[in-house]
Structures are given as structure tokens and as C-alpha cells.
Amino acid sequence: MQLGSIARWLKGDSRVWDGQHFTVATDGRGKDVVFVHGLAASPECWEEAGDRVGPGFRSHYVHMRGFAGLPPSGFREPGNFMKPVADALAGYIRTLKAGPVAVVGHSMGGLVTLILARDHPDVVDRLMVVDVPAFFSVLINPFASASGMGSLAEHSRRNYFEKSGKALEDDLRRSSEKLVTAPENLPRVLRWGMESDRATTADVMAEVMVTDLRAAMVRIEAPVDVIYAWDKAGHATKVGLEQAYGSSYSGLRQVTRLRIDHARHYVMLDQPEIFYHAVRDWLAR
């Protein structure tokens, strides 16, 4: 999607589907590819997908309610965000009447797409999960368990929700610096966070911290590509990152892992050529 298309879409001019949990805009013609953004983020993160993936594909950009300026859903239940979104996404894909499709999910959106592939195998032809283990909290503690993370998740949720506006902006500014390498991308990442509904973000952040999908990997039939970023300024070593992702996705029947160096969490913004080359290869298989 070119920048002009993104601008029209964010104004609502090219929205083609409007549901209880998300909206969807499309770009291009051909085989269907669904892109799902992450926590407190925007589908704008995929802005180069239309041009870089190439002709022959119709891209579907999901915008989850509550994030990056889209008002929250009136149907949201605290602690139960990802599963309803995955179920609704399956319903949307079925309306395409195109059979199973390729699905890409970043961060929390990657967890949503894992749930989608687990519970609705008929709609997922292949899956690409970007920069999130099947249990996010192993990045905090390699020995974490869902039950053991409960108190920290609740503390994080409450802390995020109760911050003053200035304190939240300061924290988001600092955290944004850890998510992208290029300074020019910082303002937009910060804007996405600031324009996200605080209650939705806080609740879903806590939900992500206690959602362990590792045991569910054996139930996923579709082939899965896992892409993850490494940067020398990050906390993880290459060895530690390989171990975290290797063990997290070891239960998959078909898995391909790719580490992209000199990139942070928004790997599609930091290393677009390498990232979208991987997407093209994945789609061509």
C-alpha cells in the first residue's frame, strides 16, 4: 500500500469491511494475504507491503479496535481480547470465499494469528509470525509460566492504566526508542501508542503476558514462518534469542525460522528490503 493509499484509508475512504472487533482495508488484486498489526500499533506499519510484495496479491490490512485512533470495541471483555479477534478474523476470511489464505501477524497480532491457525485451520493456508514467541513472557524470564506471570501482568496493567498523561507519554517515548532503529520512525510509533485506548492497551498487554500457546503448536496444521529481530543494543544475545524462539516453536509440524539482524521490534520498518524479500519467498512456496 502506497502512502497515499494509507492516508485515504486512515481517513476511512477505502475501508471495505467494518466489524465489531476490527476494520479491514484492502489493496491490490490477486491471491489474498491478511496482515495483522500488534499491540498499541497501526496497520500503517505495513505501508510498504503493497509495493514490496509485488503484483498478483490482494492485501488485507486489519485495524483492531482500540488501537491507533480507532475507538475501542463495545464488545471487548477484559482479559479476553485475542481469541474473539481470532474468531472474528476467521469469519472475515470466510466471507472472501477464497479458501485458506496467507496470514501475517506482528507481535500481539502474531499471537492472534496463532490462535486463528489453531482454532480455524480451514482459513489459514500458511502463517508468518513476526517478532513474538508463542509465549511472550519467555523474553522477560526464560523460565516463566503463565500462572507465575499473573501478578506481574496485573501490576503492569494497573501501572499503565493509572499513569498520568505526561508520564505515559514519557514512558512511551522511551519504549519507542527500543522498538525501531531509525529516529524518523519514532514519532509514528509514539503516535500509535498515544492514540490507542488506554484501557484496551493495558488489558491486552496483561493478557499477552499470561498467554502461553507453546503447547498448542502441535495443533497447528499450516506451515509457519517465524521472523524475529536482533539488534546489538537489545537485551538478548543472539544465542539467547535463538534458544527462546527455537524452544517456543518446537512443537510445530512445519516451521521455518529467520533472524533479521540490525533490526528491532518493528523489523518491517527497520529492514524492509530483507523483511519483504522473506515475505515474497514465503508467498512463492
C-alpha positions as CSV (number, residue, x, y, z in Angstrom):
1,M,0.0,0.0,0.0
2,Q,1.4,3.3,-1.0
3,L,1.5,6.3,1.4
4,G,-1.4,7.9,-0.5
5,S,-3.5,4.8,0.0
6,I,-2.6,4.7,3.7
7,A,-3.7,8.3,4.1
8,R,-7.1,7.6,2.4
9,W,-7.5,4.5,4.4
10,L,-6.9,6.2,7.8
11,K,-9.5,8.8,6.8
12,G,-11.9,6.0,6.2
13,D,-12.2,6.4,2.4
14,S,-11.0,2.9,1.5
15,R,-12.4,0.9,4.4
16,V,-14.1,-2.1,2.9
17,W,-15.2,-4.0,6.0
18,D,-16.3,-2.8,9.4
19,G,-16.8,-5.3,12.2
20,Q,-17.2,-5.5,15.9
21,H,-13.6,-6.2,16.7
22,F,-11.7,-4.6,13.7
23,T,-11.9,-2.9,10.4
24,V,-10.2,-4.0,7.2
25,A,-8.9,-2.2,4.2
26,T,-7.6,-3.8,1.0
27,D,-5.0,-3.1,-1.6
28,G,-4.2,-4.8,-4.9
29,R,-5.7,-7.8,-6.8
30,G,-4.9,-11.5,-6.7
31,K,-4.2,-14.0,-4.0
32,D,-5.3,-12.9,-0.6
33,V,-2.8,-12.0,2.2
34,V,-4.0,-10.8,5.6
35,F,-1.8,-8.5,7.7
36,V,-2.4,-8.1,11.4
37,H,-0.7,-5.4,13.5
38,G,0.4,-5.6,17.1
39,L,-0.4,-4.0,20.5
40,A,-1.0,-0.3,20.5
41,A,0.1,-0.3,16.9
42,S,-1.4,0.6,13.5
43,P,-1.8,-1.2,10.2
44,E,0.3,1.7,8.9
45,C,3.3,-0.5,9.9
46,W,2.6,-2.5,6.7
47,E,2.7,0.6,4.5
48,E,5.3,-0.8,2.2
49,A,3.7,-4.2,1.8
50,G,1.7,-3.4,-1.4
51,D,4.7,-2.2,-3.3
52,R,7.3,-4.6,-2.0
53,V,5.2,-7.8,-2.1
54,G,4.6,-7.2,-5.8
55,P,1.6,-7.7,-8.2
56,G,-0.7,-10.7,-8.0
57,F,-1.7,-10.2,-4.4
58,R,-4.6,-8.6,-2.6
59,S,-3.5,-7.4,0.8
60,H,-6.0,-7.1,3.7
61,Y,-4.9,-4.7,6.4
62,V,-6.7,-5.4,9.7
63,H,-7.1,-2.5,12.2
64,M,-8.0,-3.8,15.6
65,R,-10.4,-1.6,17.6
66,G,-8.9,0.3,20.4
67,F,-5.6,1.0,18.8
68,A,-4.0,3.9,16.8
69,G,-7.1,6.1,16.9
70,L,-9.8,3.5,16.2
71,P,-12.3,3.6,19.1
72,P,-12.5,0.5,21.3
73,S,-15.0,-2.2,20.7
74,G,-18.1,-2.2,22.9
75,F,-17.9,-6.0,22.9
76,R,-14.4,-6.2,24.5
77,E,-14.1,-8.3,27.6
78,P,-11.1,-7.6,29.9
79,G,-8.7,-10.5,29.7
80,N,-10.3,-12.0,26.6
81,F,-9.3,-9.9,23.6
82,M,-7.2,-12.2,21.3
83,K,-9.5,-15.2,21.0
84,P,-12.6,-13.2,20.0
85,V,-10.5,-11.2,17.4
86,A,-9.1,-14.5,16.0
87,D,-12.7,-15.9,15.7
88,A,-13.9,-12.7,14.0
89,L,-10.9,-12.8,11.7
90,A,-11.9,-16.4,10.7
91,G,-15.3,-15.1,9.9
92,Y,-14.0,-12.3,7.8
93,I,-11.7,-14.7,5.8
94,R,-14.6,-16.9,5.1
95,T,-16.5,-14.0,3.6
96,L,-13.8,-13.8,1.0
97,K,-14.8,-17.2,-0.4
98,A,-11.2,-17.7,-1.5
99,G,-10.4,-20.8,0.6
100,P,-7.5,-20.7,3.0
101,V,-5.3,-17.6,2.7
102,A,-1.8,-16.5,3.8
103,V,-1.8,-14.6,7.1
104,V,0.9,-12.4,8.6
105,G,0.8,-11.3,12.3
106,H,3.2,-9.0,14.1
107,S,3.7,-9.1,17.9
108,M,0.4,-9.4,19.7
109,G,-1.1,-9.8,16.2
110,G,1.1,-12.8,15.8
111,L,-0.4,-14.4,18.8
112,V,-3.9,-13.7,17.4
113,T,-2.9,-15.4,14.2
114,L,-1.5,-18.4,16.0
115,I,-4.9,-18.8,17.8
116,L,-6.6,-18.4,14.4
117,A,-4.5,-21.2,12.9
118,R,-5.0,-23.4,15.9
119,D,-8.8,-23.0,16.1
120,H,-9.7,-22.4,12.4
121,P,-7.3,-24.4,10.3
122,D,-9.7,-24.2,7.3
123,V,-8.9,-20.5,6.8
124,V,-5.1,-20.5,7.1
125,D,-3.0,-21.7,4.1
126,R,0.3,-20.5,5.6
127,L,1.3,-18.3,8.5
128,M,4.0,-15.8,9.2
129,V,4.6,-14.7,12.8
130,V,6.8,-11.7,13.3
131,D,8.8,-11.0,16.4
132,V,6.9,-12.8,19.1
133,P,7.5,-16.2,20.7
134,A,4.4,-18.4,21.3
135,F,4.8,-17.3,25.0
136,F,5.8,-13.7,25.0
137,S,7.0,-13.8,28.7
138,V,9.9,-16.0,28.0
139,L,11.6,-12.8,26.7
140,I,11.2,-11.5,30.3
141,N,12.1,-14.7,32.0
142,P,13.2,-17.8,30.1
143,F,11.6,-19.9,32.9
144,A,8.3,-18.1,33.0
145,S,5.0,-19.8,33.3
146,A,1.5,-18.3,32.7
147,S,0.5,-18.7,36.3
148,G,3.7,-17.3,37.6
149,M,3.4,-14.2,35.4
150,G,-0.1,-13.3,36.7
151,S,0.9,-10.9,39.4
152,L,3.4,-9.1,37.2
153,A,0.8,-8.9,34.4
154,E,-1.7,-7.3,36.8
155,H,0.8,-4.9,38.1
156,S,1.8,-3.9,34.6
157,R,-1.8,-3.4,33.6
158,R,-2.6,-1.2,36.6
159,N,0.5,0.8,36.3
160,Y,-0.1,1.5,32.6
161,F,-3.7,2.4,33.2
162,E,-3.1,4.7,36.2
163,K,-0.2,6.8,34.8
164,S,-0.8,10.5,34.2
165,G,-0.9,11.6,30.6
166,K,2.5,13.1,30.8
167,A,4.1,10.1,32.5
168,L,2.6,7.8,29.9
169,E,3.9,9.9,27.0
170,D,7.3,9.9,28.5
171,D,7.3,6.1,29.0
172,L,6.0,5.5,25.5
173,R,8.7,7.8,24.1
174,R,11.4,5.8,25.9
175,S,9.9,2.4,24.9
176,S,9.5,3.5,21.3
177,E,13.3,4.0,21.1
178,K,13.6,0.3,21.8
179,L,11.2,-0.7,19.1
180,V,12.8,1.0,16.0
181,T,16.3,1.8,15.0
182,A,15.7,4.8,12.7
183,P,14.9,8.1,14.5
184,E,12.4,9.1,11.8
185,N,10.2,6.2,12.7
186,L,9.9,7.2,16.4
187,P,7.2,9.9,16.0
188,R,4.8,7.5,14.3
189,V,5.3,4.6,16.8
190,L,4.8,7.1,19.7
191,R,1.7,8.4,18.0
192,W,0.2,5.0,17.6
193,G,0.6,4.3,21.3
194,M,-0.7,7.7,22.4
195,E,-3.8,7.4,20.1
196,S,-4.6,3.9,21.5
197,D,-7.3,3.4,24.1
198,R,-5.5,3.2,27.4
199,A,-7.8,0.6,29.0
200,T,-7.7,-1.7,25.9
201,T,-3.9,-1.4,25.7
202,A,-3.4,-2.1,29.4
203,D,-5.8,-5.1,29.4
204,V,-4.4,-6.7,26.3
205,M,-0.8,-6.2,27.5
206,A,-1.6,-8.2,30.6
207,E,-3.4,-10.8,28.6
208,V,-0.4,-11.2,26.3
209,M,1.9,-11.7,29.3
210,V,-0.1,-14.7,30.6
211,T,-1.0,-16.3,27.2
212,D,1.2,-19.4,26.7
213,L,0.5,-21.0,23.3
214,R,3.5,-23.3,23.2
215,A,1.5,-26.5,24.0
216,A,-0.9,-25.5,21.2
217,M,1.8,-25.7,18.5
218,V,1.1,-29.4,17.8
219,R,-2.4,-28.5,16.8
220,I,-1.4,-26.1,14.1
221,E,-1.5,-27.7,10.7
222,A,-0.4,-24.9,8.4
223,P,3.3,-24.3,7.7
224,V,4.6,-21.4,9.9
225,D,7.5,-19.0,9.2
226,V,8.8,-17.2,12.3
227,I,10.7,-14.0,11.8
228,Y,12.4,-12.3,14.7
229,A,14.7,-9.3,15.0
230,W,18.1,-8.9,16.8
231,D,19.9,-5.7,17.5
232,K,23.2,-5.3,19.4
233,A,21.5,-2.6,21.6
234,G,18.9,-5.0,22.7
235,H,18.9,-7.1,25.9
236,A,19.1,-10.5,24.3
237,T,22.1,-12.2,22.8
238,K,21.9,-14.0,19.5
239,V,22.3,-17.3,21.3
240,G,19.6,-16.5,23.8
241,L,17.2,-15.3,21.2
242,E,17.7,-18.5,19.1
243,Q,17.0,-20.6,22.1
244,A,13.9,-18.7,23.1
245,Y,12.4,-18.9,19.6
246,G,13.6,-22.5,18.9
247,S,12.0,-23.9,22.1
248,S,8.9,-21.8,21.8
249,Y,8.0,-23.1,18.3
250,S,9.5,-26.6,18.6
251,G,6.0,-28.2,18.6
252,L,5.1,-27.0,15.1
253,R,4.8,-29.6,12.4
254,Q,6.3,-27.3,9.7
255,V,8.4,-24.3,10.8
256,T,11.0,-22.1,9.2
257,R,12.8,-19.5,11.4
258,L,14.6,-16.4,10.2
259,R,16.5,-14.0,12.4
260,I,17.0,-10.5,10.9
261,D,19.9,-8.6,12.4
262,H,20.3,-4.9,12.9
263,A,16.5,-4.5,13.5
264,R,14.3,-4.0,16.5
265,H,10.7,-5.0,17.1
266,Y,9.3,-3.2,14.0
267,V,11.5,-5.2,11.8
268,M,9.4,-4.4,8.7
269,L,10.3,-0.7,9.2
270,D,13.9,-1.2,10.2
271,Q,14.9,-3.7,7.5
272,P,12.1,-3.5,4.8
273,E,14.1,-5.0,2.0
274,I,15.2,-8.1,3.9
275,F,11.8,-8.5,5.6
276,Y,9.7,-8.2,2.4
277,H,12.1,-10.4,0.5
278,A,11.3,-13.0,3.1
279,V,7.6,-12.4,2.6
280,R,7.9,-12.8,-1.1
281,D,9.8,-16.1,-0.7
282,W,7.2,-17.3,1.7
283,L,4.4,-16.5,-0.6
284,A,6.1,-18.1,-3.5
285,R,6.4,-21.6,-1.9
